[in-house]
Structures are given as structure tokens and as C-alpha cells.
Amino acid sequence: MNPLRILFTGVGGQGTLTASSLLAQAALIEGKEAILSEVHGMAQRGGVVESTVMLGGLKSPLISQGEADILVSFEPLEAIRALNKCHSDATIITNITPIVPFTVELGGPSYPDVEKNIEKMRTVFKNVIAINADDLAKEAGTQRAVNVVLLGVLLGTGLVPISPDSMKATIQQRVKPKFIEANLKAFELGFSAV
């Protein structure tokens, strides 16, 4: 397996850390080496959260500037902030639904135009997947499954050598029983959206 550096980013409370943990666990189920790292922002909910999953025998859990092979962003502004960690051939997967900071609501600077920024991303990166993960999570039955929708998109690209069955098994092992069905549906919706 070729080494793969995957960077997850989002806002606290979106399930960024859960998503990276599920991916690492699915890799371990298949006997693959996986290293997990997480960085919390200033606040658990509302602050920036980053995590990394390294596959394929990489020894360090850290991603330096220009090293990420895949960026999975739960929020479009966080995708923009993390682009410097990606190399030019990286794949960018981003949710298009913004979480508007309270400072904007209090009259601070306006939130950047999502569509314009995604178009700018496409001028730099050849593979940008912009998806409304919030709508797919709602369709699955729970707004809180945005993270699992994005895992579905990630595995649906075929770039990560982890089988959908291993991810489904991980979801069944790690998610609370009453949320398993909705999360499995969220994964399938994300997987088939690519």
C-alpha cells in the first residue's frame, strides 16, 4: 500500500475526530497500518479541529505544509484555511454548508462566498469534490451524520484502499445502536454521491 496522508478539518462538534477515528479503525480491521493524530482548537464546540490519518507505514502523524494527499473538510472556510497543507495533486473533499462564526452575526466581516472559493480551489487543485453533506445527512435521518457522509464520499473516490464493508463494520461496532441505521445510510449516500 502506498503511503497516504489524509487531513480532516472542521469546527468543533461536527464529528471530525470521530470520522478520523472510524477511518483508522476500518484500516486496522483490514490489517493495515494507521496512525491517528488530532489537534483541538480553542473551543470544543466552535473552534477549529484538525485530525490526520496516515496509512501505509508512515511513521509521523503530522502533516507539514504541502504534504496532504487528501483533505476532508466538514466546513468550507476550514477547507480554505487548510489548503496550504495540501500538495498540488491532492484531492479536496469539502462540505459546502457553512457554519457562520458568531463574529459575522455580530456585524464582523462577512462570510466568504462559498461558490467563488470552490471555483478558486478548482483552479489550483484538479480534484475538488464539493458536496452538501448536511442535506445527505438529513436524508439519512440525522443531521449529526455529516461526518459519516463525508467518509462515504472519501471511500467512494476509490483513493483510500479500505473496503466499504470494513467501514460499515466499524460503524456498527463504534456507533450507538440507535444511530447505526442512520449512519449506515449516511455512509451509503456519501459513497454513491461521488
C-alpha positions in Angstrom: 0.0 0.0 0.0 1.3 3.4 -0.9 1.6 5.9 1.9 -1.4 8.2 2.2 -1.7 11.4 4.3 -5.3 12.3 5.0 -6.2 15.6 6.7 -9.6 16.1 8.3 -10.7 19.6 9.3 -13.8 21.2 10.7 -15.4 23.0 13.5 -15.7 21.5 17.0 -18.9 19.5 17.3 -19.0 18.3 13.7 -17.6 14.9 14.3 -14.2 15.5 12.8 -12.4 13.4 15.4 -15.0 10.6 15.2 -14.6 10.4 11.4 -10.8 10.1 11.5 -11.1 7.5 14.3 -13.6 5.5 12.3 -11.3 5.6 9.2 -8.3 4.4 11.2 -10.3 1.6 12.9 -11.5 0.4 9.5 -7.9 0.3 8.3 -6.9 -1.7 11.3 -9.7 -4.2 10.7 -8.1 -4.9 7.3 -4.7 -5.3 8.9 -3.3 -2.0 7.5 -1.1 0.3 9.5 -2.8 3.5 10.5 -1.6 6.4 12.6 -4.1 8.9 14.1 -3.4 12.4 15.4 -5.7 15.2 16.5 -5.5 18.9 17.2 -8.2 20.7 19.1 -8.9 24.4 18.6 -9.5 26.9 21.4 -13.0 25.6 22.0 -14.5 22.1 21.9 -17.6 23.4 20.0 -17.0 26.2 17.5 -13.2 26.1 17.4 -11.1 24.6 14.6 -10.5 20.9 14.9 -7.9 19.0 12.7 -7.1 15.4 12.7 -4.9 13.2 10.5 -4.9 9.6 9.4 -1.7 8.3 8.0 -1.9 5.0 6.1 0.8 2.8 4.5 3.6 2.7 7.0 4.2 6.4 7.6 5.9 7.0 10.9 4.9 10.5 11.8 1.2 11.5 12.5 2.0 15.1 11.4 1.3 16.7 8.1 3.6 19.5 7.1 2.8 22.2 4.6 2.2 20.8 1.1 2.1 17.1 2.2 -1.6 16.1 2.5 -2.8 13.8 -0.2 -6.4 14.2 0.7 -8.3 17.0 2.6 -11.7 16.2 4.0 -13.3 19.4 5.3 -16.5 19.5 7.2 -16.9 23.3 6.6 -15.9 25.3 3.5 -14.0 28.1 5.3 -11.9 25.4 7.2 -11.1 23.9 3.8 -9.7 27.2 2.6 -7.6 27.5 5.8 -6.2 24.0 5.3 -5.3 24.2 1.6 -1.7 25.1 2.4 -1.2 21.7 3.9 -2.1 20.0 0.5 0.2 19.4 -2.4 -1.0 20.4 -5.9 -2.2 16.8 -6.8 -4.2 16.5 -3.6 -7.9 15.7 -3.6 -10.1 18.2 -1.8 -13.4 17.0 -0.4 -15.5 19.7 1.2 -18.9 20.1 2.6 -20.5 23.3 1.1 -22.6 24.1 4.1 -21.0 27.0 6.1 -21.1 27.4 9.9 -21.2 31.1 10.2 -19.0 32.4 13.0 -20.8 34.4 15.7 -18.5 37.3 14.9 -20.1 37.6 11.5 -23.6 37.5 13.1 -22.4 40.3 15.4 -21.6 42.5 12.5 -18.0 41.4 11.9 -16.5 40.6 8.4 -18.9 38.8 6.1 -18.6 35.1 5.4 -16.7 34.4 2.2 -18.7 33.4 -0.9 -18.7 29.6 -0.9 -19.2 29.0 -4.6 -16.5 31.5 -5.6 -14.0 29.9 -3.2 -14.7 26.4 -4.5 -14.1 27.7 -8.1 -10.8 29.2 -6.9 -9.9 25.8 -5.4 -10.6 24.2 -8.7 -8.1 26.5 -10.4 -5.3 25.1 -8.1 -6.4 21.5 -7.4 -7.5 19.2 -10.2 -9.8 17.1 -8.0 -12.2 19.1 -5.9 -15.4 17.4 -4.6 -17.8 19.9 -3.2 -20.9 18.3 -1.7 -23.9 19.3 0.5 -23.2 16.7 3.2 -25.7 18.3 5.5 -28.6 17.6 3.1 -27.4 14.0 2.7 -27.2 13.6 6.5 -30.8 14.9 6.8 -31.9 12.4 4.1 -30.2 9.6 6.1 -32.2 10.6 9.2 -29.8 12.5 11.4 -28.1 15.9 10.9 -25.2 14.6 13.1 -24.1 12.1 10.4 -22.3 14.7 8.2 -19.1 13.1 9.2 -20.2 9.7 8.0 -21.5 11.1 4.8 -18.0 12.6 4.1 -16.4 9.2 5.0 -18.7 7.7 2.3 -17.5 10.3 -0.2 -13.9 9.7 0.8 -14.2 5.9 0.2 -16.4 6.5 -2.8 -13.4 8.2 -4.6 -11.5 4.9 -4.6 -8.4 6.8 -3.4 -8.3 5.1 0.0 -7.8 1.3 -0.1 -10.3 0.4 2.6 -13.4 -1.5 1.7 -16.9 -0.2 2.3 -17.6 -3.4 4.2 -14.8 -2.6 6.7 -16.2 0.9 7.2 -19.7 -0.4 7.7 -18.4 -3.0 10.3 -16.6 -0.2 12.1 -19.8 2.0 12.1 -21.7 -1.0 13.6 -19.1 -1.5 16.3 -18.5 2.1 17.3 -21.8 3.9 16.8 -24.5 3.8 19.5 -27.1 1.2 18.5 -30.0 3.7 18.0 -27.9 5.6 15.4 -26.4 2.7 13.4 -29.1 2.5 10.8 -29.0 6.3 10.0 -25.2 6.3 9.9 -25.0 3.3 7.6 -27.5 5.1 5.3 -25.4 8.3 5.5 -22.3 6.3 4.5 -24.1 4.8 1.5 -25.4 8.2 0.4 -22.0 9.7 0.6 -20.4 6.7 -1.1 -22.8 6.8 -4.0 -22.6 10.6 -4.4 -19.2 10.5 -6.0 
